[in-house]
Amino acid sequence: MEKKLDLEKSAMGIISAWIMDQFGLLFPAISLLTVLMITDYISGMLASKKEALDNPDNSQYGWNSRKSRIGIYKKASYIFIILAAVSTDYVIYKFSTEIGIKFEHKTIFGLLVSVWLIINEIISILENAGRMGARMPEFLQKVLTELRGKIEKD
């Protein structure tokens, strides 16, 4: 089962990289998002382990393979969301060029979605660090929350 999951993740990564290469879009943002998704996953596992140590008699705390799989599916869904956003950008750019409308940027939605997901991952990493006992700077949480709200609004 684990090998199948690794193969699926690898295949999605290769397909995503090929698509981005074909469109020439968003490589730095997607790379950062990938690193943050891995970091968030690991920090979530560590936070669960820490909570299990703090609450040894409570089975609700601790690492859970079901929760872990749900997290992986959530991360995989990010790839589908970005693919849909980049496809929307491509369709708008391609057909607007065909009818004579010129856009300066080929990526609008893809970049916005990627940045929004990056901010969500950063917030989640900070929350996991808090679950492990680290204090999170209030100003950072506030800035990230406001930035995410601004992206959603705009």
N, C-alpha and C positions, 0 to 999 in steps of 0.2 A: 504494500500500500504506500509506504514511504517513497519507494523508488518511482512509483507512478506519479506521485505528487511532485517529486523533483523533476521528472521528465516534463510534466505539464507546465511547471513554472519556467523551465528552460525554454520550452517551445514558445510560450507566450512572450518571453523576453526577446527571443530571436525574431519572431514575427513583428513585434513592436519596433525593434531596432531597424528591421528592413523597411517597414512602412515609413518611419521617420527619415531614413536615409533617402527613400524615394521622393518624399515631399521636401526634404531639406529643412525640417522644422524642429524647433524646440529642444534640440539635443541637450543643451546645458540644464534647462528646467527639468526635463525628464530624468536626466542623470542625477540631479540633486534629489528629486522626488524618490527615485529608486533607493538611494542611500538612506534617506529619511524613513522610508517604509521599512527597510531592514532594521534600522536603529530602533524604530518604534516597536517592531515586533519583539526584538531582543529585550528592550527595556520593559515591555509589558510582561514578558516571561519572568524577568528578574523581580519586577514588582510583585507578581503573584507569589513567587518563592518567598520573598521577604514577608508578605502578609501571612503566608502559611507558618513561618517561623514565629511571628507575633501572635498568632491565633492557632496553636497546635490542636486545640480541642474542637475547632469549628471547621467542618468539611467544606464550607462555602468558600474558604480561602485556599489558595494554592494553585499550582499549574494544572490545567485541565485540557486534555487533548481535543475535546469538543470545542471549547472556547478558542483554542489555538487554530483549529481548522476554520472556524467562522472568521477569525481574523485574517487568515490567508485568503479566504473567498472575498472578504471586503477589500483587501489590497488588490486582488485580481480584478475586481470590479472597477477600480480606479483606471486600469488600463483600458477597459471598455468605454468608460466615460470620456477619457482623453481621445480615444480613437473616434468616438462619435463627434466630439468637438472639432477635432482636426479635419474630419470628413466634411463637417459643415463649413469650415473655413475654406476647404478646397473647392467645394461646390459653389460657394458664393464667389470666390476669387475667379474660378474658371469661367463661370457663366456671365459674370459681370464683365470680364474681359471680352467675351464673345459679343456682347451687346454694346461695347464701347465705353463702359464705365471703368475708370482706372482707380484701383486701390493701391495705396503705398505699401500696406502691410498685408502679407499673405496669411498671417496668423493673428486672429483676434480672440476667438473663442477658445482655441487650443491653449493659448498662453494664459488667458484668464482662468480657465479651469485648472491648469497645472499650478498656477500660483495659489489658487484657492486650496487645492489639495496639499500643497507644500505647507501652507500656514496651518491647516488642520493637523498635519503630521507633527509639526513643531509643537503645537499646543498639546497634542497627545503625549509626546515625549516628555514635555515638562510636567504633565499630570502624572505620568509614570514615575518620574524622578521624585515627585512629591509623595507618591505612594511608598517609595523606598526610604523616605525620611528627609529628603533634601528640601530646603526652603526655596520656593520659586519667587523671584523678584516680581512684586505686584505690577511695577511699571511695564515689564515685559509682557505679562499676561494681558494687561490693558491695551497695549499697543497692538498685539497680535489679534485680539478680539475686535478692536476697532478696524484694523486693516481688513480682516475677513468680512466684517459688516459692510465696509466701503466697497469691496469687490462685489459682494452680493447686490448691493444697491446700484452700482454703476453697470 
